[in-house]
Amino acid sequence: MIYGYIRVSSDKQTVENQRFEINGFCERNLLAVNRWIEETISGTKNIQDRELGKLLKKMRKNDILICSELSRLGRNLLMIMGILNDCMSRDIQVWTIKDNYRLGSDINSKVLAFAFGLSAEIERNLISQRTREALARKRAEGIILGRPKGSKSKVRKLTGKEAEIKALLDQKVSRSAIARLLRVHRLTVVAFVKEFQ
């Protein structure tokens, strides 16, 4: 299937220019858009909160997504690269008109997908490194991180099931059977009963 994707950031902008460009491109290349997706939303919004996110989940191998330019997919490079990497890994083609990209399963696309994947990995590593540095700085400042030593969380996996467990124990149901009923490990039930009896 061929999908035409149009995004504008505000109500004051019109979708007609993008639609005109895509229709013109399709006419010149003897293609037809099977479904249009239009949305008025900022490109900085999380992809899952956009119509584009829903569309990408539905798209299958060899589908084509046509948009006027890459900036319609997202506001920043990492977001766009993430979308393109996802599409290429699933053999979904992304075609843009102004940028003249035809990203699919050819060698150029695979090189780009590798670059996108590498960039995303570098970004994840940088975030992890910044987090470790921030934690180290807090420790150096004497700030105690995490739960105080010796304290235990008040919330357990079975918190809120005390009455149900007590009723089952009163009926002489074994801890193993209770664990199966509650879909937890037997030792989770044993520890919970020991702590709250």
N, C-alpha and C positions, 0 to 999 in steps of 0.2 A: 504494500500500500504506500501511497505517497501522501504525506501530511504537509500542509502549509502552516507554518507557525508565524504568528504576528504578535508582537508585544509593544505596547506603548506604556510610558511611565505615568501619564496623567490623563485626566478626562479632556484636557485642552488639546491633546495631540490626537491626530486622526490615524486610523488604521488603513485608510484608503491608499496612501502612497505605497505602503509595503505590499498590500494586496495587488496593486497595479503592477509592481515590479515582478512579483512572483508569477502572476498570470501571464505577463509578457514573456518571461523566461520559459514558462511551460509551453506557450504557443510556439515559440521559436524552436523548441526541442521536441515537439510533438508529444508532450506529456500532459497528464490531467491530474489535478489534485483531488484525491478521494475524500479528504476531510480537512476542514480548516479548524485551527485552534487560535482563538484571539483572546488576549487578556490585557487588562489595564492594571499593571502592577509594577513596582520598582524592581529592577534587575538585581538589587541587593538582597531581596527576600530569599529565604531558604528555598531551594528547589522543590522540596516536598510540599511547601505551602503554595505552590503555583500549579496552574493547569499543565505547564510543561512537564512537571514531575509526574503527574498522573499519566500523561501521554507516554512518556518514556517507559513507564512500567508496562504499558500495553503493547508497545512496539515489539515487533518480531524480527528475526533474521531477514535481511534483504529489504526491509522497509526503508523508505527514504524520507528524511526530514528536510524540508526546504525553508529557508528563512532569508530575509533580505541581506543580513550581515551577522557576523559572529556576535557582535555586541548585543543583539536581541536575545541571545541565550542567557547572558549574565552580565553583571556590571564589572566584575574583576576577573583577572586572568586565571586565577586558580579555580574559580567556579566554572568558567568556560572550559578549561582544560579537563576538569573532573567530568563534566557532561560529555565532552568529546571522547574521552578515554572510555567511559562507560559504553557509549554508542559503538565505538570501534571494537571493543572487546566482545560485543554481542552481534557484530556484523550488521549494524544499522548504519546506513550512510547518512551523512550530513552534508548538504549542499548549500552554499551561500552564493548570492548573486553579486553583490558589490565586491566582496573579497575574492570571489571566483574560486572558492575551495570546493573540492569534491572528495570528501573524506570517506573512505570505504575500506576495502580490504587489500588495496594495492600496496606496494612496498613503501611509497612515500607516506601513506597513511600509517603504516606500521611504525615507521621511523618517528612520526609525530606522536603516535600513541606511546612509544617508548619514552620520548622526551616528556610527555605529559605525566606518565607514571613516575618517572624519575623526579620530576619537579614536585609532585605530590608527596613522594617519600621524603624528599629533602625538607619540605615544609613541616611534615609530621615530626621529623627529627629535630628541627629547630624549635618547635613548640615544646617538645619533650625536654630539650636542653634548657629552654627558658624557664620551664616549670621547676626543674632540678635546681637551677641557679637561684630562683626566688625562694625555694624552700631552704637552701643552704644559707642564704642571707638572713632569713627569719631565725634560723637556728643560731647563727652567729650573733644576732641581736638579743638572744636569750629567750625568744618566744618558744614556748612549748607547743609542739605540734601533735595532733592526734589526741586520742583518748588518754586520760591520765592513767599511769601505770596502776595495775591492780583493779581498775574499774571494769565493769562489764556492761555491755549494752543492755538496756531494759527490754528491748524488743528482740524476740526470738522468732524462729520460723513458725512456731506453733502458737505464738501469742494470739489470744482471742479465742483459742480452742480449748481453754482450760475446762469449761463445763462439759463439753462434749467428751473430752478425754476422761474426766472423772466419772461420767456416767458409764462409759465403756468399761473402765476399770472396776466399777461397782458391779457390773454384770459379769465380771470375771473374764473379760476378753483379754487375750494375751497382748503384750506390747508389740509383738510382730504383726498380729492381725490389725492392731490400731495403726501401725505404720503403713500397712498396705491400704487401709481405708483412707488415710490422710495423704497417701502418696509421698511419704518421706522415708528415710532410712530408719531402721529399727533403733539404732543408737541415738538418733535425734529424739525419738519418743522417750527412751530410757533416761537420757540426760535431762529432758524437759520435766519428766515426772519427778526425778531425784531433786531437781532445783525448786520445784514449786509444790512439793508435798509438805 
